[in-house]
């Protein structure tokens, strides 16, 4: 089974062995254990079951067979339940293309010190007249599908940095709880990627309010990997070396070119003009904007009423906002 570990550096092979419990002697057995569970979910169409594909789910769940299968099942179930989202999931799709060209996502060339790929989002770039939040989510999922083909990233994972500078209240009001849940289900629960950290910088008070709405749907492991840095870029730099960050994030690299990753995916199609109207997107708006279930509403209303952003009675001091709310494992 050595061919399944082809492309991994000696350092990453050792990391896979120590951190993920990956054993080249039992890879075939591990993969077959997961494949044998497929029969237990006849309601799901498992469209890919080849060894290399199943292996990425094992790596994402540290070779726990049951958890790996559950993630594999959720991957395909999410796609079955959101068929319109995955129609024409290509970089040339008009909505995806416009999101990509605005840097959703941005992908840095350099890896961090742990070999992780760094994704950055400049939230204020979202032009809501040209593409939807779902287009952004589709663009991110498409990008992750492309990058997860790299076995190094299957082992080392990703880091996400979101810069909320100049992200307006009006823009934030479009982020309904149902849309945010769709993103959480797609990225946290249904995709075989290891996220080592999610960093918020320059977030306004209403982003804190939105976080309280989605927090109940985040796994404890995810919560522990979310950092709220506020305007304190020094705390970001303690975890992400400024030598590899663009100047917008207080780094030493030049300003980030929003079209960098888009050009990688689009190639010659980058400069081709496309017509697109966000309202024409076929995903059911009713499904996305529906209220949360009564159980969920009860959990969320004690913090912030779903879909409604309210200014807190007491805004945290600048010093409090600068500190990470949560810390990494």
C-alpha positions as CSV (number, residue, x, y, z in Angstrom):
1,X,0.0,0.0,0.0
2,X,3.0,2.3,-0.3
3,X,1.5,3.9,-3.4
4,X,-1.2,5.4,-1.2
5,X,1.5,7.3,0.8
6,X,3.2,8.5,-2.3
7,X,3.7,12.2,-2.3
8,X,4.3,12.5,1.4
9,X,7.6,13.8,2.7
10,X,9.5,11.8,5.3
11,X,8.4,14.5,7.9
12,X,4.8,14.2,6.9
13,X,4.9,10.4,7.0
14,X,6.2,10.5,10.5
15,X,3.5,13.1,11.4
16,X,0.8,10.8,9.9
17,X,2.1,7.9,12.0
18,X,2.3,9.8,15.3
19,X,-0.6,12.2,15.1
20,X,-3.1,10.3,12.9
21,X,-2.1,6.7,13.8
22,X,-1.6,5.9,10.1
23,X,0.1,2.5,9.6
24,X,1.3,1.6,6.1
25,X,1.0,-2.1,7.1
26,X,-2.7,-1.9,7.8
27,X,-3.8,0.8,5.3
28,X,-5.7,-1.7,3.1
29,X,-7.5,-3.2,6.1
30,X,-8.4,0.3,7.4
31,X,-9.8,1.3,4.1
32,X,-11.8,-1.9,3.7
33,X,-13.2,-1.6,7.2
34,X,-14.7,1.8,6.2
35,X,-15.9,0.5,2.8
36,X,-17.7,-2.5,4.4
37,X,-19.9,-0.1,6.4
38,X,-21.4,1.4,3.2
39,X,-24.0,-1.3,3.1
40,X,-25.4,0.1,6.4
41,X,-26.5,3.3,4.6
42,X,-28.5,2.2,1.5
43,X,-30.2,5.6,1.6
44,X,-27.0,7.3,0.5
45,X,-25.4,7.1,-3.0
46,X,-21.7,6.7,-2.4
47,X,-20.4,7.9,-5.7
48,X,-16.7,7.3,-4.9
49,X,-15.3,4.4,-3.0
50,X,-11.7,4.1,-4.3
51,X,-8.9,3.6,-1.8
52,X,-7.3,7.0,-2.2
53,X,-10.7,8.7,-1.7
54,X,-11.6,6.8,1.5
55,X,-8.1,7.4,2.8
56,X,-8.6,11.2,3.1
57,X,-11.6,10.5,5.4
58,X,-9.5,8.2,7.6
59,X,-6.9,10.9,7.9
60,X,-9.4,13.5,8.7
61,X,-10.7,11.4,11.7
62,X,-7.4,9.9,12.8
63,X,-8.1,6.5,11.5
64,X,-11.2,6.0,13.7
65,X,-13.1,3.7,11.4
66,X,-16.6,4.6,12.6
67,X,-16.0,8.3,12.7
68,X,-14.3,8.1,9.2
69,X,-17.3,6.3,7.8
70,X,-19.7,8.8,9.4
71,X,-17.8,11.6,7.8
72,X,-17.9,9.8,4.4
73,X,-21.6,9.3,4.7
74,X,-22.2,12.9,5.7
75,X,-20.1,14.1,2.8
76,X,-22.5,12.4,0.3
77,X,-25.6,13.0,2.3
78,X,-24.9,16.7,2.4
79,X,-24.6,16.7,-1.4
80,X,-27.8,14.7,-1.8
81,X,-29.7,17.1,0.4
82,X,-28.3,20.2,-1.4
83,X,-28.4,19.1,-5.0
84,X,-28.7,22.6,-6.5
85,X,-25.6,23.7,-4.6
86,X,-23.5,21.1,-6.4
87,X,-24.8,21.5,-9.9
88,X,-22.1,22.9,-12.1
89,X,-19.7,23.1,-9.3
90,X,-16.9,24.4,-11.5
91,X,-14.7,27.5,-11.4
92,X,-16.4,28.8,-14.6
93,X,-19.8,28.8,-13.0
94,X,-20.8,32.5,-13.1
95,X,-21.5,32.9,-9.3
96,X,-18.4,30.9,-8.3
97,X,-16.2,32.7,-10.7
98,X,-17.2,36.2,-9.4
99,X,-16.7,35.0,-5.8
100,X,-13.2,33.6,-6.7
101,X,-12.2,36.8,-8.4
102,X,-13.1,38.8,-5.2
103,X,-10.8,36.5,-3.2
104,X,-13.3,34.0,-1.8
105,X,-11.2,32.3,-0.8
106,X,-7.7,33.7,-1.0
107,X,-4.9,31.1,-0.7
108,X,-1.5,32.1,0.4
109,X,1.5,30.6,-1.5
110,X,3.5,29.9,1.7
111,X,2.6,27.2,4.2
112,X,2.7,27.9,7.9
113,X,5.3,26.3,10.2
114,X,3.2,23.1,10.5
115,X,2.9,22.6,6.7
116,X,-0.7,23.9,6.7
117,X,-2.3,25.8,3.8
118,X,-3.5,29.2,4.7
119,X,-6.9,30.4,3.4
120,X,-7.8,34.1,3.9
121,X,-11.1,35.9,3.5
122,X,-11.5,39.6,3.3
123,X,-15.2,39.7,4.3
124,X,-15.8,43.3,3.0
125,X,-15.1,42.2,-0.5
126,X,-18.5,40.5,-0.7
127,X,-20.5,42.3,-3.4
128,X,-24.0,41.2,-2.6
129,X,-25.4,42.6,-5.8
130,X,-23.2,40.3,-7.8
131,X,-23.2,36.9,-6.0
132,X,-24.7,35.2,-3.0
133,X,-23.4,33.8,0.2
134,X,-24.1,30.4,-1.2
135,X,-21.9,31.2,-4.2
136,X,-19.1,32.0,-1.7
137,X,-19.7,28.7,0.1
138,X,-19.6,26.8,-3.2
139,X,-16.4,28.6,-4.2
140,X,-14.8,27.6,-0.9
141,X,-16.0,24.0,-1.2
142,X,-14.7,23.8,-4.8
143,X,-11.3,25.2,-3.7
144,X,-11.1,22.7,-0.8
145,X,-11.9,19.8,-3.2
146,X,-9.0,20.9,-5.4
147,X,-6.5,21.3,-2.5
148,X,-7.5,18.2,-0.6
149,X,-6.2,16.1,-3.6
150,X,-2.7,16.9,-2.1
151,X,-1.9,14.2,0.4
152,X,0.4,16.6,2.3
153,X,-2.7,18.7,3.1
154,X,-4.7,15.7,4.0
155,X,-2.3,15.2,6.8
156,X,-1.2,18.8,7.7
157,X,-4.5,20.5,7.1
158,X,-5.6,24.1,6.8
159,X,-5.8,27.4,8.6
160,X,-8.5,30.0,8.0
161,X,-8.1,33.8,8.6
162,X,-11.1,36.1,8.2
163,X,-10.5,39.8,8.1
164,X,-13.7,41.6,9.0
165,X,-12.3,45.1,8.4
166,X,-15.0,47.4,6.8
167,X,-17.6,44.6,6.9
168,X,-20.8,46.5,7.3
169,X,-23.9,45.8,9.4
170,X,-25.9,45.7,6.2
171,X,-23.7,43.0,4.9
172,X,-23.8,41.1,8.1
173,X,-27.6,41.2,8.1
174,X,-27.6,38.9,5.1
175,X,-26.0,36.1,7.1
176,X,-29.1,34.3,8.3
177,X,-28.8,31.5,10.8
178,X,-29.9,29.0,8.2
179,X,-27.2,30.1,5.8
180,X,-24.5,29.9,8.5
181,X,-25.7,26.5,9.5
182,X,-25.5,25.4,5.9
183,X,-21.8,26.5,5.9
184,X,-21.1,24.8,9.2
185,X,-22.6,21.5,8.0
186,X,-20.7,21.7,4.8
187,X,-17.3,22.5,6.3
188,X,-17.3,21.1,9.8
189,X,-19.5,18.1,9.5
190,X,-19.2,16.9,5.9
191,X,-15.7,17.6,4.5
192,X,-12.5,15.6,5.1
193,X,-10.3,18.6,6.0
194,X,-8.3,19.2,9.2
195,X,-8.6,22.8,10.3
196,X,-5.9,23.7,12.7
197,X,-7.2,27.2,13.5
198,X,-9.8,29.8,12.5
199,X,-8.8,33.3,13.2
200,X,-11.0,36.4,13.2
201,X,-9.4,39.8,13.0
202,X,-10.9,43.3,13.1
203,X,-14.3,41.9,13.9
204,X,-17.0,44.4,14.9
205,X,-19.6,43.8,17.7
206,X,-22.2,42.3,15.4
207,X,-19.8,39.5,14.3
208,X,-19.5,38.6,18.0
209,X,-23.3,38.6,18.0
210,X,-23.5,36.2,15.0
211,X,-20.9,34.0,16.7
212,X,-23.2,33.5,19.7
213,X,-25.9,32.3,17.3
214,X,-23.8,29.7,15.5
215,X,-21.8,28.6,18.6
216,X,-24.3,25.9,19.6
217,X,-23.8,24.2,16.3
218,X,-20.0,24.1,16.6
219,X,-18.2,21.0,17.9
220,X,-16.2,21.6,21.0
221,X,-13.1,20.9,19.1
222,X,-14.0,23.6,16.5
223,X,-14.7,26.1,19.3
224,X,-11.3,25.6,20.8
225,X,-9.7,26.4,17.5
226,X,-11.5,29.7,17.0
227,X,-9.6,32.9,17.9
228,X,-11.1,36.4,18.2
229,X,-8.1,38.7,17.8
230,X,-10.0,42.0,17.3
231,X,-7.5,44.7,16.3
232,X,-4.6,43.0,18.1
233,X,-2.6,41.6,15.2
234,X,0.2,40.8,17.6
235,X,-1.8,37.9,19.0
236,X,-2.3,36.7,15.5
237,X,1.4,36.9,14.8
238,X,2.1,34.8,17.9
239,X,0.4,31.9,16.1
240,X,1.0,32.8,12.4
241,X,4.4,34.2,11.6
242,X,4.2,37.6,9.9
243,X,6.9,36.6,7.4
244,X,4.3,34.6,5.5
245,X,1.3,37.0,5.9
246,X,0.3,39.8,3.5
247,X,0.6,43.4,4.6
248,X,-3.2,43.7,5.2
249,X,-2.7,41.3,8.1
250,X,0.4,43.1,9.5
251,X,2.7,40.7,7.6
252,X,5.9,41.2,5.7
253,X,4.6,40.0,2.3
254,X,3.1,42.4,-0.3
255,X,-0.7,43.1,-0.3
256,X,-2.6,40.1,-1.3
257,X,-3.7,39.9,-5.0
258,X,-7.3,38.8,-4.8
259,X,-7.1,37.1,-8.2
260,X,-4.2,34.8,-7.3
261,X,-6.2,31.6,-6.5
262,X,-8.9,32.5,-9.1
263,X,-6.3,32.4,-11.8
264,X,-5.0,29.1,-10.6
265,X,-8.5,27.5,-11.0
266,X,-9.7,29.5,-14.0
267,X,-6.6,29.7,-16.1
268,X,-7.4,31.3,-19.4
269,X,-11.1,31.7,-18.4
270,X,-10.2,34.3,-15.8
271,X,-10.6,37.2,-18.2
272,X,-13.7,36.0,-19.9
273,X,-16.8,38.1,-19.1
274,X,-19.9,36.3,-17.7
275,X,-23.4,37.5,-17.0
276,X,-24.9,36.5,-13.7
277,X,-27.8,37.6,-11.5
278,X,-27.8,36.3,-7.9
279,X,-31.6,36.1,-7.9
280,X,-31.4,33.5,-10.7
281,X,-29.6,31.0,-8.5
282,X,-31.8,27.9,-8.2
283,X,-31.1,26.9,-4.6
284,X,-34.3,27.3,-2.6
285,X,-34.2,30.7,-0.8
286,X,-37.1,29.4,1.3
287,X,-35.0,26.6,2.6
288,X,-32.1,28.9,3.4
289,X,-34.1,31.6,5.1
290,X,-36.5,29.4,7.1
291,X,-36.4,29.8,10.9
292,X,-34.5,27.3,12.9
293,X,-36.3,24.5,14.6
294,X,-38.1,25.2,17.9
295,X,-35.4,23.3,19.8
296,X,-32.7,25.3,18.1
297,X,-34.6,28.6,18.6
298,X,-34.8,27.8,22.3
299,X,-31.1,27.3,22.5
300,X,-30.3,30.5,20.6
301,X,-32.8,33.0,21.9
302,X,-31.2,33.2,25.3
303,X,-28.2,34.8,23.5
304,X,-29.4,36.5,20.4
305,X,-32.6,36.1,18.5
306,X,-31.9,34.2,15.3
307,X,-31.7,36.4,12.2
308,X,-31.7,39.6,14.3
309,X,-28.5,41.4,15.3
310,X,-28.8,43.5,18.4
311,X,-26.2,45.8,19.9
312,X,-25.2,44.4,23.3
313,X,-26.0,46.5,26.3
314,X,-22.4,46.6,27.1
315,X,-19.8,46.5,24.4
316,X,-16.6,44.8,25.4
317,X,-13.6,46.9,26.0
318,X,-11.0,47.0,23.3
319,X,-8.6,44.9,25.5
320,X,-11.3,42.2,26.0
321,X,-12.0,42.1,22.2
322,X,-8.3,41.7,21.5
323,X,-8.0,38.5,23.5
324,X,-8.7,35.1,21.9
325,X,-12.1,33.9,23.3
326,X,-10.9,30.3,23.0
327,X,-7.5,28.7,22.7
328,X,-6.1,25.8,20.7
329,X,-5.8,22.3,22.1
